[in-house]
Amino acid sequence: MRTFPLIFIAFASLAFAQTPPASPLPANPDEKALQEAGLSADGPALLDFFRTRTRAEARRDRLEALVRDLGSPAADVHGKATAELVALGVVAVPVLRGGVHDLDSPDVARRARRCLELIDGPSGAALTAAAVRVLGAKNPPGTTEVLLAFLPFADDAGVADAVSVTLAGVAYSDGKPDAALVRGLADPVPLRRAVAVEALCRADHPEQFADLRKLMSDPKPAVRARAALALARQNDVEAVPVLIELIAELPPETRKEVESLLGELAGEWAPGVALSGDDAISRRIRRDVWAAWWRNTDGPALLAEFRKHTLTPQREEQVRATVRRLGDSSYFERERAADELVAVGTAALPELRQAVKSTDPEVARRAQACVQRLERGEANPLPTAAARLVALRRPEGAAEALLGYVPFAEGDSLSAEVITALAAVAVRDGKPDPAVLAALDDKMPARRAAAAEALCRAASGVYAAAALKLLQDADATVRLRAASALAAARRRDAVPVLIDLLGAPPREQAAQAQEILAQLAGDKAPPAPAEETDAARRKYRAAWAAWWKADGDKADLSRLTSSQTLLGYTMIVLVDNNGLGRVVELGRDGKPRWEITGLLYPVDAYVLPGGGRVLVTEYNGRKVTERDLKGNVVWEKTNLPSQVVNAQRLANGNTFIACTNRLVEVDRTGKEVWTYARPGNDIAAAVRAPNGQTTVLTNNTCLRLDAAGKEVKSFAMNAGGSWTSRLDLLPRGHVLLALTATNKVGEFDADGKMVWSTDAPQVTTATRLANGNTLVASHQGQRVYEINREGKTVWEHKDTLHPFRARRR
């Protein structure tokens, strides 16, 4: 009789055997989970595991023999039987259920019950997902082929998602697509086609898009939708009409995802569709409304909007002349000039802000009044959606129109969108757009800086060298922006310029340079100066120069490739006296970029990778929601067992949630895959580390749990006996705690020893920033403030509501 291969020869150390493990458990939590279940984390063994799981059936006599072996007193025999039964998965479930009721052998019953838990119980899917991730990390030959074959047999949606994420991570090798994934595009199973197109759809491999677009004509609507969603997220313009057409035929959940993506693109121009029904007519109406939006935002219309908000040189001179008329001897002339300037719109703001500093008090006063009228919205500002749609459509002349508008972009949010759009259109037919190259020598500093950033970000930084000359620019802001972009493009010659800027005024530029350098140096960053004097800044700059000389050749500039870490946006979670709250993000200029309202006592929030989603913790709502920047819920976990104090999106796509009496990890379907109960109802905060350990703050103790939930370390402390989320996890196992009772912030090492503290009046929560400073939210003080290592306040924002948590990205 042919038997199934005995894939996993290591017997179960913690789950099945009575003897101690032969070797220490691995640090990786996924490998540890496999070892505890008696499964090998070896690459070839994992391939066999998934090949076995892919089989649709197994011989009953073989299964019954394996169940009998569970009763063997020999650890190697019952361990091997356990491993093979778990590897067989759901096909073994009926026979294992019979084994659970074996009255003659308690060992068979006990071990069969454990096998069922690992296959079909709450931890079964989590174990399979762990095996998927470990296999992806090891990536032996055949990984993509085996995982694609296994995909239709995945335990649940969470495991299927883990397979999808893993395949995306191994889709390319040496710049070439995996052959099994390419074959998967034509697989007869729709799920395999959909996952293959998602895995291969990457911005750094646009040469694959032609083949991937073919899936947008797939006979299955679900495959068309997933292909179009993947391509649309990579700014492929051909995907949008496909998504719009699919609205009429997709099921509600998928349609919600499609309309959410379209809503992000449309922004302020999103059409209002007040239909809640799911009948055929409602779906067609929704489709037709979105189709009209798409027709009315074509390339020429978008560029016309940008030009409408841009001043030509001649028009700029007319605006300057009108500004001078604000000081005219005639009252009626002064009034008419003010109205004309407001009619120009936000494009007049640069000249008006200069006029606010005029030595003529009448000009200054009236210019300030015009600025206030424009900021109140009397003019129609350009929507940020215009820039996103230009990046998507890439019409001829886009780079020139965007560069023309750059000096007139109002606010950090719109400026960032314009630069992103400019990077998307900066290269045409494999060459930098001539308008972008010419802008490197533009007389306007804003245009020079924008061109440098766009070239550094376009085409994976291939054309970054063209921006090197701006490292010597006469304007310090241009030098800063060029150096930041070049450093992110891994140009080492940009770092000395950033160091030099540490000693240059204004402080805002020095602070931005410091933030970037701190990310680069990590633990070796020199301590920030205790005072803001010229001598202190020179000394600080010299310390950084010494670091670069000693360790610069070892500095990893890939840490700076994510532009999200350099934005300087501050997100604040606020509540009012009635228990309602909001989350708002401020730009560097202190103005709101976006706001989510109507929350039930929010106490924590994270901007998720990509910047378009926010994970919000609502204490009184007993729920965690993932929302877009308009507040629309795209995912949620509700009806949690008690109030929720914080939540965290994990690398595996699951969500870690801390309630006052329980910790839980849930997958995208909301299914619980890990729990830890604390009946005392005293959990104040908890954070999961990348190694699987969890740090828990109670009212008077800080605990560390291993990946299985077992306590491995604790130390006593007193944070004030409150339920607020006052815990921030730092490198090397250190924790940052907001000590409410003593109005301090303290950093503790892994053994609970305080290694740093500073006064923090009325502190509620604290977060360590990339530059080494600490961001403090004060509920009672109604303010958020940034303090350096010496406790000096270097930035502050006051509010009429009560800040609970602040984070910066």
Secondary structure, DSSP 4 states (H G I P E B T S, - for coil): ---------SPPTTTT-SSPPSSPPPSSHHHHHHHHTT----HHHHHHHHHHHH-S---HHHHHHHHHHTT-S-HHHHHHHHHHHHHHGGGGHHHHHHHHT-SS-HHHHHHHHHHHHHHHSTTHHHHHHHHHHHHHHH--TTHHHHHHHHGGG-SSHHHHHHHHHHHHHTSEETTEE-HHHHHHTT-SSHHHHHHHHHHH--TT-GGGHHHHHGGGG-SSHHHHHHHHHHHHTTT-TTHHHHHHHHTTTS-HHHHHHHHHHHHHHHGGGPPP------SHHHHHHHHHHHHHHHHHT-HHHHHHHHHHT---HHHHHHHHHHHHGGG-S-HHHHHHHHHHHHHH-GGGHHHHHHHTT-SSHHHHHHHHHHHHHHHTTSS-PPPHHHHHHHHHH--TTHHHHHHHHGGG--SHHHHHHHHHHHHHHSEETTEE-HHHHHHTT-SSHHHHHHHHHHHHHGGGGTTGGGGGGGGG-SSHHHHHHHHHHHHHTT-GGGHHHHHHHTTSSSHHHHHHHHHHHHHHHGGGPPPPPSS--HHHHHHHHHHHHHHHHHHGGG--GGGG--GGGG---EEEEEE-TTSEEEEEEE-TTS-EEEEEEEEESEEEEEEPTTSSEEEEEETTTTEEEEEETT--EEEEE---SS-EEEEEE-TTS-EEEEESSEEEEE-TT--EEEEEE-TT--EEEEEE-TTS-EEEEESSEEEEE-TTS-EEEEEE--S-S--S--EEE-GGG-EEEEEGGGTEEEEE-TTS-EEEEEE-TT--EEEE-TTS-EEEEETTTTEEEEE-TT--EEEEEE-SSEEEEEEE-
